[in-house]
Amino acid sequence: MRLYMSFRQAETPAVAAAKAGFSIATAYRIEQDPRLPSQKKAPRGRRRRDPLAAVWDSEVVPLLKSAPGLRPVAIFDEIRRRHPEIGVGISRTLERRVRTLAGASTGPSGTSSSGRRLAGSAGVVRFHRHGRSRRQHRR
């Protein structure tokens, strides 16, 4: 868009669009509203209620602070044991939020503020049926 605007100072919208490499229709749309697409729309809010709102601050965050290396699967199992009304479909939501929370407290080297390595910071190790990990095969 910046390139188009520089061409637009001396050329018609059609010529400036051709030089910038997009269609005439796009040029006229930009003429009507020169704001960037990211500036036009307000960020979309949640479309459904937060399934973890009742337990996040009271149970999940304290679990993570007491044991920073705790895996999201273990937290999910514990929350499901304590609150059977929470559905199984929120496991990915919990994983994303735990990863976001752990990422916020992680330094650039993959260590937490206490200096301990966080789970998963060294990469994913996949186990095969025979019990050996992929890393063990490469050695």
C-alpha positions as CSV (number, residue, x, y, z in Angstrom):
1,M,0.0,0.0,0.0
2,R,2.9,2.3,0.7
3,L,4.2,1.8,-2.8
4,Y,0.7,2.6,-4.2
5,M,0.5,5.8,-2.2
6,S,3.9,7.0,-3.5
7,F,2.7,6.3,-7.1
8,R,-0.6,7.9,-6.4
9,Q,1.0,11.3,-5.7
10,A,1.7,11.7,-9.5
11,E,-0.6,9.2,-11.2
12,T,-4.3,8.3,-11.5
13,P,-5.6,5.4,-9.3
14,A,-5.6,3.0,-12.3
15,V,-2.0,3.7,-13.3
16,A,-0.7,3.7,-9.7
17,A,-2.5,0.4,-9.1
18,A,-0.9,-1.1,-12.2
19,K,2.6,0.1,-11.1
20,A,2.1,-1.2,-7.5
21,G,0.9,-4.6,-8.8
22,F,-2.8,-4.8,-7.8
23,S,-6.2,-4.3,-9.4
24,I,-8.0,-1.1,-10.2
25,A,-10.9,-2.2,-8.0
26,T,-8.4,-2.4,-5.1
27,A,-7.1,1.1,-5.9
28,Y,-10.6,2.6,-5.8
29,R,-11.3,0.8,-2.5
30,I,-8.1,2.2,-1.0
31,E,-9.2,5.7,-2.3
32,Q,-12.4,5.4,-0.4
33,D,-10.8,4.4,2.9
34,P,-7.0,4.6,3.0
35,R,-6.7,3.0,6.5
36,L,-5.0,-0.4,6.7
37,P,-7.2,-3.5,7.1
38,S,-5.8,-4.0,10.6
39,Q,-7.0,-0.5,11.6
40,K,-10.5,-0.9,10.2
41,K,-11.8,-3.8,12.3
42,A,-12.1,-3.9,16.1
43,P,-10.7,-7.1,17.6
44,R,-13.3,-9.8,17.9
45,G,-14.2,-10.8,21.4
46,R,-15.0,-14.2,22.7
47,R,-17.9,-15.9,20.9
48,R,-18.7,-18.3,23.8
49,R,-18.2,-18.1,27.5
50,D,-14.8,-19.0,28.9
51,P,-15.0,-22.7,30.0
52,L,-12.0,-22.3,32.4
53,A,-13.2,-19.0,34.0
54,A,-14.4,-20.8,37.2
55,V,-11.1,-22.7,37.8
56,W,-8.3,-20.8,36.1
57,D,-7.3,-18.2,38.8
58,S,-8.4,-20.4,41.7
59,E,-6.9,-23.8,40.8
60,V,-4.9,-23.9,37.6
61,V,-2.5,-21.0,38.2
62,P,-1.7,-22.1,41.8
63,L,-1.0,-25.6,40.4
64,L,1.4,-24.2,37.8
65,K,3.1,-21.9,40.4
66,S,3.6,-24.8,42.8
67,A,5.0,-27.1,40.1
68,P,6.2,-25.2,37.0
69,G,7.1,-28.4,35.1
70,L,3.6,-29.8,35.4
71,R,2.3,-30.8,32.0
72,P,-1.1,-29.5,30.7
73,V,-2.4,-33.1,30.4
74,A,-1.8,-33.7,34.1
75,I,-3.5,-30.4,35.0
76,F,-6.4,-31.3,32.7
77,D,-6.9,-34.7,34.3
78,E,-6.8,-33.1,37.8
79,I,-9.3,-30.4,36.9
80,R,-11.6,-33.0,35.3
81,R,-11.3,-35.1,38.5
82,R,-12.3,-32.1,40.7
83,H,-14.9,-30.7,38.3
84,P,-16.7,-33.4,36.3
85,E,-19.0,-30.8,34.7
86,I,-16.1,-29.4,32.7
87,G,-16.1,-31.1,29.3
88,V,-13.4,-33.0,27.6
89,G,-13.4,-30.6,24.7
90,I,-11.5,-27.9,26.5
91,S,-8.2,-29.8,26.7
92,R,-6.7,-27.8,23.7
93,T,-7.9,-24.5,25.3
94,L,-6.2,-25.5,28.6
95,E,-3.0,-26.5,26.7
96,R,-2.8,-23.1,24.8
97,R,-3.4,-21.1,28.0
98,V,-0.8,-23.0,30.0
99,R,1.7,-22.6,27.2
100,T,0.9,-18.9,27.0
101,L,1.3,-18.6,30.8
102,A,4.6,-20.6,30.8
103,G,5.9,-18.6,27.9
104,A,5.3,-15.3,29.7
105,S,7.5,-16.5,32.6
106,T,10.1,-18.1,30.4
107,G,13.5,-16.4,29.7
108,P,15.1,-16.4,26.3
109,S,17.0,-19.7,27.0
110,G,13.9,-21.7,27.8
111,T,14.3,-21.6,31.5
112,S,11.8,-20.3,34.0
113,S,12.5,-17.4,36.4
114,S,13.7,-19.9,39.0
115,G,16.3,-21.3,36.6
116,R,14.6,-24.7,36.1
117,R,14.1,-26.0,32.6
118,L,10.4,-26.0,31.6
119,A,8.7,-29.1,30.2
120,G,8.9,-29.1,26.4
121,S,11.5,-26.4,26.0
122,A,14.1,-28.9,24.7
123,G,11.7,-30.1,22.0
124,V,9.2,-32.9,21.5
125,V,10.3,-36.5,22.1
126,R,8.1,-39.0,20.4
127,F,7.9,-42.5,21.7
128,H,7.3,-45.5,19.5
129,R,5.5,-48.8,20.3
130,H,8.8,-50.5,21.4
131,G,9.4,-47.7,24.0
132,R,12.4,-46.0,22.5
133,S,12.3,-42.3,21.7
134,R,13.4,-40.9,18.4
135,R,16.4,-39.3,20.0
136,Q,17.6,-42.7,21.3
137,H,17.5,-44.1,17.7
138,R,19.8,-41.4,16.4
139,R,22.6,-42.2,18.9
